[in-house]
Structure formats: structure tokens, C-alpha cells
Amino acid sequence: MILLIDNYDSFTWNLVQRLGELDPALEPDRDLVVVRADKITPDQAEQLNKGRGPTHLIISPGPCTPKQAGNSPDFIAHFAGRIPILGVCLGHQCMADIHGMDVVRHPLLMHGKTSEISHDGMGLFAGLPNPIVATRYHSLVVRA
């Protein structure tokens, strides 16, 4: 079961739609559970899926910074190393933040601009052309 933590961002539903396109057999509320970030704790999430907890975790975008992201960082810390985690926008920033990296404003905004992105062809990049052209929409970056 995929647990998608919704940080009150409408893009969450784009993720739900895309997951459904990737796997048309995905059954909402059984295979994919979407929960608002402030309505569940990591311990409560462990009780989902008939007490087995989620098999995958997605942390959605949101309107704030990692320091203001409620319990999203708690989910990442709780499940890190146990199940695959995908952080999108704020979720990605939270992942960086809890691992000691800085999330900072970039001097060049990338709102709706495209860039060629090189990758290693592994994981979610398997089978994709290299480089790929991706649309970027952010003003923050992770500084290691």
C-alpha cells in the first residue's frame, strides 16, 4: 500500500492521477491511501494496511518550508531505510533537511522553465532517455 502524505497542496491529486495511470489496477483507499499531513502520525500509519503499514511513502508538495511542514519530516525519519520514500518539492526538501542539508533560496528562479537532466538510469529513471527534458518549478534548492 502506498501512503501519500498530503501537505495541503493541489498537486497531490496530480500525483494520485499519475499513479493511477501507471497502474490502472491501483485501488484508492486500499492500494493508495491519501491522508492530510496533520491528520495522521507515523505510528498511526503503521496500523494501516491491516497492521502491516505502508509499503511505499510519498510526501507531497506544500506551501511552506521543511521547518514548517508539520509531521512530514517525522514520517521520513520513521520510515527511512525501511520502505521506499519519494519526496516531491516540499517532500524532497524535508528529506534533505532531516539529513542535515540546507534548503536555500536560489538566485535564479526556475518557475515553469525546462532543463536537461542527466541521470543514472536507475530506479524511477529506468527506461527513460538520458538526458531527459524536465519542467522545473522552484525557487529553493538543496545545498549539501
HELIX and SHEET records of a PDB file:
HELIX    1   1 PHE A   11  LEU A   22  1                                  12    
HELIX    2   2 ALA A   37  LYS A   39  5                                   3    
HELIX    3   3 PRO A   42  ALA A   45  1                                   4    
HELIX    4   4 LEU A   48  GLY A   51  1                                   4    
HELIX    5   5 PRO A   66  GLN A   68  5                                   3    
HELIX    6   6 SER A   72  PHE A   79  1                                   8    
HELIX    7   7 LEU A   90  ILE A   98  1                                   9    
HELIX    8   8 GLY A  123  PHE A  125  5                                   3    
SHEET    1   A 4 LEU A  32  ARG A  36  0                                        
SHEET    2   A 4 ILE A   2  ASP A   6  1                                        
SHEET    3   A 4 HIS A  56  ILE A  59  1                                        
SHEET    4   A 4 ILE A  85  GLY A  87  1                                        
SHEET    1   B 2 ASP A 102  ILE A 117  0                                        
SHEET    2   B 2 ILE A 132  ARG A 143 -1                                        
END                                                                             
